[in-house]
């Protein structure tokens, strides 16, 4: 598990990032780029199971780089 230190209000707190959550979010991003939308629901469920917050998923879904020009 990857751990980072955050300095919030003068005190340090540990924030852990689950590697499986990060992998699921990466797979979601790749599926969206490749327009493989049938896989997205399953990947989102996995990401949430491993602790992905709704804003993390929403940011990927609303990525302006994916919108047609």
mmCIF file of the N, C-alpha and C atoms, coordinates in Angstrom:
data_MODEL
# 
_entry.id   MODEL 
# 
loop_
_atom_site.group_PDB 
_atom_site.id 
_atom_site.type_symbol 
_atom_site.label_atom_id 
_atom_site.label_alt_id 
_atom_site.label_comp_id 
_atom_site.label_asym_id 
_atom_site.label_entity_id 
_atom_site.label_seq_id 
_atom_site.pdbx_PDB_ins_code 
_atom_site.Cartn_x 
_atom_site.Cartn_y 
_atom_site.Cartn_z 
_atom_site.occupancy 
_atom_site.B_iso_or_equiv 
_atom_site.pdbx_formal_charge 
_atom_site.auth_seq_id 
_atom_site.auth_comp_id 
_atom_site.auth_asym_id 
_atom_site.auth_atom_id 
_atom_site.pdbx_PDB_model_num 
ATOM 1   N N  . UNK A 1 1  ? 0.842   -1.172 0.000   1.00 0.00 ? 1  UNK A N  1 
ATOM 2   C CA . UNK A 1 1  ? 0.000   0.000  0.000   1.00 0.00 ? 1  UNK A CA 1 
ATOM 3   C C  . UNK A 1 1  ? 0.889   1.238  0.000   1.00 0.00 ? 1  UNK A C  1 
ATOM 4   N N  . UNK A 1 2  ? 0.533   2.210  -0.804  1.00 0.00 ? 2  UNK A N  1 
ATOM 5   C CA . UNK A 1 2  ? 1.295   3.445  -0.908  1.00 0.00 ? 2  UNK A CA 1 
ATOM 6   C C  . UNK A 1 2  ? 0.782   4.417  0.143   1.00 0.00 ? 2  UNK A C  1 
ATOM 7   N N  . UNK A 1 3  ? 1.687   5.003  0.895   1.00 0.00 ? 3  UNK A N  1 
ATOM 8   C CA . UNK A 1 3  ? 1.281   5.971  1.918   1.00 0.00 ? 3  UNK A CA 1 
ATOM 9   C C  . UNK A 1 3  ? 1.979   7.297  1.649   1.00 0.00 ? 3  UNK A C  1 
ATOM 10  N N  . UNK A 1 4  ? 1.247   8.365  1.810   1.00 0.00 ? 4  UNK A N  1 
ATOM 11  C CA . UNK A 1 4  ? 1.807   9.701  1.651   1.00 0.00 ? 4  UNK A CA 1 
ATOM 12  C C  . UNK A 1 4  ? 1.491   10.506 2.898   1.00 0.00 ? 4  UNK A C  1 
ATOM 13  N N  . UNK A 1 5  ? 2.280   11.536 3.144   1.00 0.00 ? 5  UNK A N  1 
ATOM 14  C CA . UNK A 1 5  ? 2.043   12.399 4.300   1.00 0.00 ? 5  UNK A CA 1 
ATOM 15  C C  . UNK A 1 5  ? 1.398   13.699 3.827   1.00 0.00 ? 5  UNK A C  1 
ATOM 16  N N  . UNK A 1 6  ? 0.381   14.136 4.513   1.00 0.00 ? 6  UNK A N  1 
ATOM 17  C CA . UNK A 1 6  ? -0.285  15.398 4.236   1.00 0.00 ? 6  UNK A CA 1 
ATOM 18  C C  . UNK A 1 6  ? -0.106  16.319 5.430   1.00 0.00 ? 6  UNK A C  1 
ATOM 19  N N  . UNK A 1 7  ? 0.069   17.586 5.174   1.00 0.00 ? 7  UNK A N  1 
ATOM 20  C CA . UNK A 1 7  ? 0.189   18.569 6.237   1.00 0.00 ? 7  UNK A CA 1 
ATOM 21  C C  . UNK A 1 7  ? -1.095  19.391 6.248   1.00 0.00 ? 7  UNK A C  1 
ATOM 22  N N  . UNK A 1 8  ? -1.966  19.100 7.209   1.00 0.00 ? 8  UNK A N  1 
ATOM 23  C CA . UNK A 1 8  ? -3.260  19.774 7.305   1.00 0.00 ? 8  UNK A CA 1 
ATOM 24  C C  . UNK A 1 8  ? -3.304  20.543 8.614   1.00 0.00 ? 8  UNK A C  1 
ATOM 25  N N  . UNK A 1 9  ? -3.396  21.863 8.523   1.00 0.00 ? 9  UNK A N  1 
ATOM 26  C CA . UNK A 1 9  ? -3.512  22.686 9.718   1.00 0.00 ? 9  UNK A CA 1 
ATOM 27  C C  . UNK A 1 9  ? -2.332  22.556 10.655  1.00 0.00 ? 9  UNK A C  1 
ATOM 28  N N  . UNK A 1 10 ? -1.137  22.372 10.124  1.00 0.00 ? 10 UNK A N  1 
ATOM 29  C CA . UNK A 1 10 ? 0.041   22.295 10.953  1.00 0.00 ? 10 UNK A CA 1 
ATOM 30  C C  . UNK A 1 10 ? 0.329   20.918 11.519  1.00 0.00 ? 10 UNK A C  1 
ATOM 31  N N  . UNK A 1 11 ? -0.534  19.966 11.278  1.00 0.00 ? 11 UNK A N  1 
ATOM 32  C CA . UNK A 1 11 ? -0.261  18.607 11.753  1.00 0.00 ? 11 UNK A CA 1 
ATOM 33  C C  . UNK A 1 11 ? -0.232  17.665 10.558  1.00 0.00 ? 11 UNK A C  1 
ATOM 34  N N  . UNK A 1 12 ? 0.538   16.639 10.688  1.00 0.00 ? 12 UNK A N  1 
ATOM 35  C CA . UNK A 1 12 ? 0.671   15.690 9.591   1.00 0.00 ? 12 UNK A CA 1 
ATOM 36  C C  . UNK A 1 12 ? -0.290  14.525 9.794   1.00 0.00 ? 12 UNK A C  1 
ATOM 37  N N  . UNK A 1 13 ? -0.912  14.133 8.704   1.00 0.00 ? 13 UNK A N  1 
ATOM 38  C CA . UNK A 1 13 ? -1.784  12.964 8.739   1.00 0.00 ? 13 UNK A CA 1 
ATOM 39  C C  . UNK A 1 13 ? -1.363  12.019 7.627   1.00 0.00 ? 13 UNK A C  1 
ATOM 40  N N  . UNK A 1 14 ? -1.661  10.760 7.812   1.00 0.00 ? 14 UNK A N  1 
ATOM 41  C CA . UNK A 1 14 ? -1.347  9.771  6.785   1.00 0.00 ? 14 UNK A CA 1 
ATOM 42  C C  . UNK A 1 14 ? -2.559  9.578  5.878   1.00 0.00 ? 14 UNK A C  1 
ATOM 43  N N  . UNK A 1 15 ? -2.264  9.555  4.594   1.00 0.00 ? 15 UNK A N  1 
ATOM 44  C CA . UNK A 1 15 ? -3.301  9.252  3.619   1.00 0.00 ? 15 UNK A CA 1 
ATOM 45  C C  . UNK A 1 15 ? -2.826  8.023  2.865   1.00 0.00 ? 15 UNK A C  1 
ATOM 46  N N  . UNK A 1 16 ? -3.576  6.948  2.927   1.00 0.00 ? 16 UNK A N  1 
ATOM 47  C CA . UNK A 1 16 ? -3.149  5.764  2.201   1.00 0.00 ? 16 UNK A CA 1 
ATOM 48  C C  . UNK A 1 16 ? -3.948  5.658  0.912   1.00 0.00 ? 16 UNK A C  1 
ATOM 49  N N  . UNK A 1 17 ? -3.269  5.195  -0.112  1.00 0.00 ? 17 UNK A N  1 
ATOM 50  C CA . UNK A 1 17 ? -3.911  5.036  -1.405  1.00 0.00 ? 17 UNK A CA 1 
ATOM 51  C C  . UNK A 1 17 ? -3.818  3.568  -1.792  1.00 0.00 ? 17 UNK A C  1 
ATOM 52  N N  . UNK A 1 18 ? -4.954  2.985  -1.983  1.00 0.00 ? 18 UNK A N  1 
ATOM 53  C CA . UNK A 1 18 ? -5.028  1.571  -2.281  1.00 0.00 ? 18 UNK A CA 1 
ATOM 54  C C  . UNK A 1 18 ? -4.638  1.336  -3.738  1.00 0.00 ? 18 UNK A C  1 
ATOM 55  N N  . UNK A 1 19 ? -3.645  0.484  -3.999  1.00 0.00 ? 19 UNK A N  1 
ATOM 56  C CA . UNK A 1 19 ? -3.198  0.271  -5.385  1.00 0.00 ? 19 UNK A CA 1 
ATOM 57  C C  . UNK A 1 19 ? -4.284  -0.326 -6.271  1.00 0.00 ? 19 UNK A C  1 
ATOM 58  N N  . UNK A 1 20 ? -5.186  -1.132 -5.724  1.00 0.00 ? 20 UNK A N  1 
ATOM 59  C CA . UNK A 1 20 ? -6.253  -1.695 -6.551  1.00 0.00 ? 20 UNK A CA 1 
ATOM 60  C C  . UNK A 1 20 ? -7.271  -0.633 -6.938  1.00 0.00 ? 20 UNK A C  1 
ATOM 61  N N  . UNK A 1 21 ? -7.490  0.337  -6.060  1.00 0.00 ? 21 UNK A N  1 
ATOM 62  C CA . UNK A 1 21 ? -8.381  1.455  -6.398  1.00 0.00 ? 21 UNK A CA 1 
ATOM 63  C C  . UNK A 1 21 ? -7.779  2.252  -7.547  1.00 0.00 ? 21 UNK A C  1 
ATOM 64  N N  . UNK A 1 22 ? -6.490  2.537  -7.446  1.00 0.00 ? 22 UNK A N  1 
ATOM 65  C CA . UNK A 1 22 ? -5.830  3.309  -8.494  1.00 0.00 ? 22 UNK A CA 1 
ATOM 66  C C  . UNK A 1 22 ? -5.829  2.554  -9.820  1.00 0.00 ? 22 UNK A C  1 
ATOM 67  N N  . UNK A 1 23 ? -5.634  1.241  -9.765  1.00 0.00 ? 23 UNK A N  1 
ATOM 68  C CA . UNK A 1 23 ? -5.658  0.430  -10.978 1.00 0.00 ? 23 UNK A CA 1 
ATOM 69  C C  . UNK A 1 23 ? -7.045  0.434  -11.605 1.00 0.00 ? 23 UNK A C  1 
ATOM 70  N N  . UNK A 1 24 ? -8.085  0.312  -10.792 1.00 0.00 ? 24 UNK A N  1 
ATOM 71  C CA . UNK A 1 24 ? -9.454  0.331  -11.310 1.00 0.00 ? 24 UNK A CA 1 
ATOM 72  C C  . UNK A 1 24 ? -9.771  1.677  -11.958 1.00 0.00 ? 24 UNK A C  1 
ATOM 73  N N  . UNK A 1 25 ? -9.317  2.767  -11.343 1.00 0.00 ? 25 UNK A N  1 
ATOM 74  C CA . UNK A 1 25 ? -9.549  4.084  -11.936 1.00 0.00 ? 25 UNK A CA 1 
ATOM 75  C C  . UNK A 1 25 ? -8.789  4.238  -13.254 1.00 0.00 ? 25 UNK A C  1 
ATOM 76  N N  . UNK A 1 26 ? -7.601  3.674  -13.326 1.00 0.00 ? 26 UNK A N  1 
ATOM 77  C CA . UNK A 1 26 ? -6.833  3.706  -14.570 1.00 0.00 ? 26 UNK A CA 1 
ATOM 78  C C  . UNK A 1 26 ? -7.545  2.904  -15.660 1.00 0.00 ? 26 UNK A C  1 
ATOM 79  N N  . UNK A 1 27 ? -8.069  1.721  -15.312 1.00 0.00 ? 27 UNK A N  1 
ATOM 80  C CA . UNK A 1 27 ? -8.810  0.914  -16.282 1.00 0.00 ? 27 UNK A CA 1 
ATOM 81  C C  . UNK A 1 27 ? -10.071 1.635  -16.745 1.00 0.00 ? 27 UNK A C  1 
ATOM 82  N N  . UNK A 1 28 ? -10.725 2.352  -15.839 1.00 0.00 ? 28 UNK A N  1 
ATOM 83  C CA . UNK A 1 28 ? -11.905 3.123  -16.219 1.00 0.00 ? 28 UNK A CA 1 
ATOM 84  C C  . UNK A 1 28 ? -11.527 4.194  -17.231 1.00 0.00 ? 28 UNK A C  1 
ATOM 85  N N  . UNK A 1 29 ? -10.438 4.895  -16.969 1.00 0.00 ? 29 UNK A N  1 
ATOM 86  C CA . UNK A 1 29 ? -9.990  5.938  -17.886 1.00 0.00 ? 29 UNK A CA 1 
ATOM 87  C C  . UNK A 1 29 ? -9.690  5.348  -19.268 1.00 0.00 ? 29 UNK A C  1 
ATOM 88  N N  . UNK A 1 30 ? -9.011  4.212  -19.303 1.00 0.00 ? 30 UNK A N  1 
ATOM 89  C CA . UNK A 1 30 ? -8.682  3.567  -20.574 1.00 0.00 ? 30 UNK A CA 1 
ATOM 90  C C  . UNK A 1 30 ? -9.937  3.104  -21.310 1.00 0.00 ? 30 UNK A C  1 
ATOM 91  N N  . UNK A 1 31 ? -10.902 2.549  -20.579 1.00 0.00 ? 31 UNK A N  1 
ATOM 92  C CA . UNK A 1 31 ? -12.148 2.104  -21.209 1.00 0.00 ? 31 UNK A CA 1 
ATOM 93  C C  . UNK A 1 31 ? -12.913 3.289  -21.790 1.00 0.00 ? 31 UNK A C  1 
ATOM 94  N N  . UNK A 1 32 ? -12.918 4.411  -21.098 1.00 0.00 ? 32 UNK A N  1 
ATOM 95  C CA . UNK A 1 32 ? -13.603 5.596  -21.609 1.00 0.00 ? 32 UNK A CA 1 
ATOM 96  C C  . UNK A 1 32 ? -12.907 6.135  -22.857 1.00 0.00 ? 32 UNK A C  1 
ATOM 97  N N  . UNK A 1 33 ? -11.596 6.153  -22.854 1.00 0.00 ? 33 UNK A N  1 
ATOM 98  C CA . UNK A 1 33 ? -10.851 6.647  -24.019 1.00 0.00 ? 33 UNK A CA 1 
ATOM 99  C C  . UNK A 1 33 ? -11.097 5.749  -25.223 1.00 0.00 ? 33 UNK A C  1 
ATOM 100 N N  . UNK A 1 34 ? -11.147 4.440  -24.988 1.00 0.00 ? 34 UNK A N  1 
ATOM 101 C CA . UNK A 1 34 ? -11.368 3.488  -26.082 1.00 0.00 ? 34 UNK A CA 1 
ATOM 102 C C  . UNK A 1 34 ? -12.844 3.317  -26.431 1.00 0.00 ? 34 UNK A C  1 
ATOM 103 N N  . UNK A 1 35 ? -13.702 4.067  -25.738 1.00 0.00 ? 35 UNK A N  1 
ATOM 104 C CA . UNK A 1 35 ? -15.146 4.030  -25.934 1.00 0.00 ? 35 UNK A CA 1 
ATOM 105 C C  . UNK A 1 35 ? -15.723 2.636  -25.721 1.00 0.00 ? 35 UNK A C  1 
ATOM 106 N N  . UNK A 1 36 ? -15.208 1.926  -24.729 1.00 0.00 ? 36 UNK A N  1 
ATOM 107 C CA . UNK A 1 36 ? -15.700 0.608  -24.342 1.00 0.00 ? 36 UNK A CA 1 
ATOM 108 C C  . UNK A 1 36 ? -16.652 0.767  -23.160 1.00 0.00 ? 36 UNK A C  1 
ATOM 109 N N  . UNK A 1 37 ? -17.770 1.406  -23.426 1.00 0.00 ? 37 UNK A N  1 
ATOM 110 C CA . UNK A 1 37 ? -18.693 1.800  -22.363 1.00 0.00 ? 37 UNK A CA 1 
ATOM 111 C C  . UNK A 1 37 ? -19.344 0.617  -21.665 1.00 0.00 ? 37 UNK A C  1 
ATOM 112 N N  . UNK A 1 38 ? -19.428 -0.543 -22.341 1.00 0.00 ? 38 UNK A N  1 
ATOM 113 C CA . UNK A 1 38 ? -20.051 -1.714 -21.724 1.00 0.00 ? 38 UNK A CA 1 
ATOM 114 C C  . UNK A 1 38 ? -19.236 -2.218 -20.532 1.00 0.00 ? 38 UNK A C  1 
ATOM 115 N N  . UNK A 1 39 ? -17.961 -1.902 -20.461 1.00 0.00 ? 39 UNK A N  1 
ATOM 116 C CA . UNK A 1 39 ? -17.103 -2.326 -19.352 1.00 0.00 ? 39 UNK A CA 1 
ATOM 117 C C  . UNK A 1 39 ? -17.133 -1.349 -18.176 1.00 0.00 ? 39 UNK A C  1 
ATOM 118 N N  . UNK A 1 40 ? -17.584 -0.135 -18.404 1.00 0.00 ? 40 UNK A N  1 
ATOM 119 C CA . UNK A 1 40 ? -17.459 0.932  -17.403 1.00 0.00 ? 40 UNK A CA 1 
ATOM 120 C C  . UNK A 1 40 ? -18.218 0.657  -16.112 1.00 0.00 ? 40 UNK A C  1 
ATOM 121 N N  . UNK A 1 41 ? -19.421 0.122  -16.201 1.00 0.00 ? 41 UNK A N  1 
ATOM 122 C CA . UNK A 1 41 ? -20.218 -0.116 -14.991 1.00 0.00 ? 41 UNK A CA 1 
ATOM 123 C C  . UNK A 1 41 ? -19.513 -1.094 -14.050 1.00 0.00 ? 41 UNK A C  1 
ATOM 124 N N  . UNK A 1 42 ? -18.958 -2.156 -14.620 1.00 0.00 ? 42 UNK A N  1 
ATOM 125 C CA . UNK A 1 42 ? -18.247 -3.142 -13.798 1.00 0.00 ? 42 UNK A CA 1 
ATOM 126 C C  . UNK A 1 42 ? -16.989 -2.544 -13.181 1.00 0.00 ? 42 UNK A C  1 
ATOM 127 N N  . UNK A 1 43 ? -16.267 -1.751 -13.953 1.00 0.00 ? 43 UNK A N  1 
ATOM 128 C CA . UNK A 1 43 ? -15.036 -1.132 -13.450 1.00 0.00 ? 43 UNK A CA 1 
ATOM 129 C C  . UNK A 1 43 ? -15.357 -0.115 -12.362 1.00 0.00 ? 43 UNK A C  1 
ATOM 130 N N  . UNK A 1 44 ? -16.429 0.639  -12.536 1.00 0.00 ? 44 UNK A N  1 
ATOM 131 C CA . UNK A 1 44 ? -16.835 1.615  -11.516 1.00 0.00 ? 44 UNK A CA 1 
ATOM 132 C C  . UNK A 1 44 ? -17.184 0.890  -10.212 1.00 0.00 ? 44 UNK A C  1 
ATOM 133 N N  . UNK A 1 45 ? -17.892 -0.222 -10.312 1.00 0.00 ? 45 UNK A N  1 
ATOM 134 C CA . UNK A 1 45 ? -18.245 -0.992 -9.113  1.00 0.00 ? 45 UNK A CA 1 
ATOM 135 C C  . UNK A 1 45 ? -16.990 -1.484 -8.396  1.00 0.00 ? 45 UNK A C  1 
ATOM 136 N N  . UNK A 1 46 ? -16.001 -1.944 -9.161  1.00 0.00 ? 46 UNK A N  1 
ATOM 137 C CA . UNK A 1 46 ? -14.744 -2.390 -8.547  1.00 0.00 ? 46 UNK A CA 1 
ATOM 138 C C  . UNK A 1 46 ? -14.008 -1.233 -7.882  1.00 0.00 ? 46 UNK A C  1 
ATOM 139 N N  . UNK A 1 47 ? -13.959 -0.098 -8.556  1.00 0.00 ? 47 UNK A N  1 
ATOM 140 C CA . UNK A 1 47 ? -13.274 1.064  -7.991  1.00 0.00 ? 47 UNK A CA 1 
ATOM 141 C C  . UNK A 1 47 ? -13.924 1.486  -6.676  1.00 0.00 ? 47 UNK A C  1 
ATOM 142 N N  . UNK A 1 48 ? -15.254 1.484  -6.637  1.00 0.00 ? 48 UNK A N  1 
ATOM 143 C CA . UNK A 1 48 ? -15.961 1.845  -5.413  1.00 0.00 ? 48 UNK A CA 1 
ATOM 144 C C  . UNK A 1 48 ? -15.716 0.819  -4.312  1.00 0.00 ? 48 UNK A C  1 
ATOM 145 N N  . UNK A 1 49 ? -15.649 -0.450 -4.683  1.00 0.00 ? 49 UNK A N  1 
ATOM 146 C CA . UNK A 1 49 ? -15.383 -1.505 -3.699  1.00 0.00 ? 49 UNK A CA 1 
ATOM 147 C C  . UNK A 1 49 ? -14.018 -1.322 -3.046  1.00 0.00 ? 49 UNK A C  1 
ATOM 148 N N  . UNK A 1 50 ? -13.054 -0.815 -3.815  1.00 0.00 ? 50 UNK A N  1 
ATOM 149 C CA . UNK A 1 50 ? -11.715 -0.618 -3.281  1.00 0.00 ? 50 UNK A CA 1 
ATOM 150 C C  . UNK A 1 50 ? -11.491 0.791  -2.736  1.00 0.00 ? 50 UNK A C  1 
ATOM 151 N N  . UNK A 1 51 ? -12.571 1.570  -2.587  1.00 0.00 ? 51 UNK A N  1 
ATOM 152 C CA . UNK A 1 51 ? -12.471 2.834  -1.878  1.00 0.00 ? 51 UNK A CA 1 
ATOM 153 C C  . UNK A 1 51 ? -12.434 4.090  -2.709  1.00 0.00 ? 51 UNK A C  1 
ATOM 154 N N  . UNK A 1 52 ? -12.739 4.014  -3.992  1.00 0.00 ? 52 UNK A N  1 
ATOM 155 C CA . UNK A 1 52 ? -12.755 5.226  -4.817  1.00 0.00 ? 52 UNK A CA 1 
ATOM 156 C C  . UNK A 1 52 ? -13.935 6.102  -4.413  1.00 0.00 ? 52 UNK A C  1 
ATOM 157 N N  . UNK A 1 53 ? -13.662 7.377  -4.259  1.00 0.00 ? 53 UNK A N  1 
ATOM 158 C CA . UNK A 1 53 ? -14.720 8.330  -3.918  1.00 0.00 ? 53 UNK A CA 1 
ATOM 159 C C  . UNK A 1 53 ? -15.498 8.686  -5.183  1.00 0.00 ? 53 UNK A C  1 
ATOM 160 N N  . UNK A 1 54 ? -16.738 9.100  -4.994  1.00 0.00 ? 54 UNK A N  1 
ATOM 161 C CA . UNK A 1 54 ? -17.578 9.425  -6.150  1.00 0.00 ? 54 UNK A CA 1 
ATOM 162 C C  . UNK A 1 54 ? -16.992 10.560 -6.977  1.00 0.00 ? 54 UNK A C  1 
ATOM 163 N N  . UNK A 1 55 ? -16.300 11.525 -6.325  1.00 0.00 ? 55 UNK A N  1 
ATOM 164 C CA . UNK A 1 55 ? -15.721 12.626 -7.095  1.00 0.00 ? 55 UNK A CA 1 
ATOM 165 C C  . UNK A 1 55 ? -14.577 12.147 -7.987  1.00 0.00 ? 55 UNK A C  1 
ATOM 166 N N  . UNK A 1 56 ? -13.860 11.107 -7.561  1.00 0.00 ? 56 UNK A N  1 
ATOM 167 C CA . UNK A 1 56 ? -12.775 10.570 -8.389  1.00 0.00 ? 56 UNK A CA 1 
ATOM 168 C C  . UNK A 1 56 ? -13.331 9.942  -9.667  1.00 0.00 ? 56 UNK A C  1 
ATOM 169 N N  . UNK A 1 57 ? -14.428 9.233  -9.531  1.00 0.00 ? 57 UNK A N  1 
ATOM 170 C CA . UNK A 1 57 ? -15.075 8.621  -10.692 1.00 0.00 ? 57 UNK A CA 1 
ATOM 171 C C  . UNK A 1 57 ? -15.708 9.689  -11.566 1.00 0.00 ? 57 UNK A C  1 
ATOM 172 N N  . UNK A 1 58 ? -16.373 10.635 -10.952 1.00 0.00 ? 58 UNK A N  1 
ATOM 173 C CA . UNK A 1 58 ? -17.034 11.716 -11.693 1.00 0.00 ? 58 UNK A CA 1 
ATOM 174 C C  . UNK A 1 58 ? -16.029 12.528 -12.502 1.00 0.00 ? 58 UNK A C  1 
ATOM 175 N N  . UNK A 1 59 ? -14.851 12.782 -11.941 1.00 0.00 ? 59 UNK A N  1 
ATOM 176 C CA . UNK A 1 59 ? -13.815 13.526 -12.665 1.00 0.00 ? 59 UNK A CA 1 
ATOM 177 C C  . UNK A 1 59 ? -13.407 12.812 -13.943 1.00 0.00 ? 59 UNK A C  1 
ATOM 178 N N  . UNK A 1 60 ? -13.315 11.493 -13.891 1.00 0.00 ? 60 UNK A N  1 
ATOM 179 C CA . UNK A 1 60 ? -12.966 10.737 -15.090 1.00 0.00 ? 60 UNK A CA 1 
ATOM 180 C C  . UNK A 1 60 ? -14.095 10.759 -16.107 1.00 0.00 ? 60 UNK A C  1 
ATOM 181 N N  . UNK A 1 61 ? -15.325 10.664 -15.630 1.00 0.00 ? 61 UNK A N  1 
ATOM 182 C CA . UNK A 1 61 ? -16.472 10.655 -16.542 1.00 0.00 ? 61 UNK A CA 1 
ATOM 183 C C  . UNK A 1 61 ? -16.651 12.007 -17.232 1.00 0.00 ? 61 UNK A C  1 
ATOM 184 N N  . UNK A 1 62 ? -16.266 13.095 -16.569 1.00 0.00 ? 62 UNK A N  1 
ATOM 185 C CA . UNK A 1 62 ? -16.466 14.427 -17.126 1.00 0.00 ? 62 UNK A CA 1 
ATOM 186 C C  . UNK A 1 62 ? -15.195 15.026 -17.713 1.00 0.00 ? 62 UNK A C  1 
ATOM 187 N N  . UNK A 1 63 ? -14.201 14.209 -17.991 1.00 0.00 ? 63 UNK A N  1 
ATOM 188 C CA . UNK A 1 63 ? -12.914 14.688 -18.516 1.00 0.00 ? 63 UNK A CA 1 
ATOM 189 C C  . UNK A 1 63 ? -13.141 15.392 -19.862 1.00 0.00 ? 63 UNK A C  1 
ATOM 190 N N  . UNK A 1 64 ? -12.825 16.685 -19.946 1.00 0.00 ? 64 UNK A N  1 
ATOM 191 C CA . UNK A 1 64 ? -13.078 17.443 -21.196 1.00 0.00 ? 64 UNK A CA 1 
ATOM 192 C C  . UNK A 1 64 ? -12.217 16.970 -22.373 1.00 0.00 ? 64 UNK A C  1 
ATOM 193 N N  . UNK A 1 65 ? -11.137 16.265 -22.112 1.00 0.00 ? 65 UNK A N  1 
ATOM 194 C CA . UNK A 1 65 ? -10.293 15.784 -23.205 1.00 0.00 ? 65 UNK A CA 1 
ATOM 195 C C  . UNK A 1 65 ? -10.986 14.690 -24.011 1.00 0.00 ? 65 UNK A C  1 
ATOM 196 N N  . UNK A 1 66 ? -12.040 14.084 -23.459 1.00 0.00 ? 66 UNK A N  1 
ATOM 197 C CA . UNK A 1 66 ? -12.749 13.032 -24.175 1.00 0.00 ? 66 UNK A CA 1 
ATOM 198 C C  . UNK A 1 66 ? -13.857 13.576 -25.055 1.00 0.00 ? 66 UNK A C  1 
ATOM 199 N N  . UNK A 1 67 ? -14.268 14.814 -24.876 1.00 0.00 ? 67 UNK A N  1 
ATOM 200 C CA . UNK A 1 67 ? -15.400 15.339 -25.630 1.00 0.00 ? 67 UNK A CA 1 
ATOM 201 C C  . UNK A 1 67 ? -14.979 15.662 -27.078 1.00 0.00 ? 67 UNK A C  1 
ATOM 202 N N  . UNK A 1 68 ? -15.873 15.416 -28.020 1.00 0.00 ? 68 UNK A N  1 
ATOM 203 C CA . UNK A 1 68 ? -15.530 15.678 -29.427 1.00 0.00 ? 68 UNK A CA 1 
ATOM 204 C C  . UNK A 1 68 ? -15.360 17.174 -29.686 1.00 0.00 ? 68 UNK A C  1 
ATOM 205 N N  . UNK A 1 69 ? -14.504 17.492 -30.608 1.00 0.00 ? 69 UNK A N  1 
ATOM 206 C CA . UNK A 1 69 ? -14.255 18.917 -30.913 1.00 0.00 ? 69 UNK A CA 1 
ATOM 207 C C  . UNK A 1 69 ? -15.139 19.426 -32.031 1.00 0.00 ? 69 UNK A C  1 
# 
